[in-house]
């Protein structure tokens, strides 16, 4: 397992225990970076109009389309470290 992968896994655990809950935009960015790092680019099926939260998550993830997984992992780790203070 690579050092970045270990840091990413530690950051995913740390993200569940942040001292304060981040604002919605930051939560969406965390979600999108996590999905990009784990899955890669978002699929083509956007959630329906009545699934407001699902659409927001999908749109945040699509905004990262083309970002390499390693870069998404690194940005996720950095963001969690920043949120920890």
Buried (B, 14 or more C-beta within 10 A) or exposed (E): EEEBEEBBEEBBEBBEEBEEEBEEEBBBBBBBBBBBBEEBBBEEEEBEEEEEEEBBBBBBBBEBEEBEBEBBBBBBBEBBEEBEE
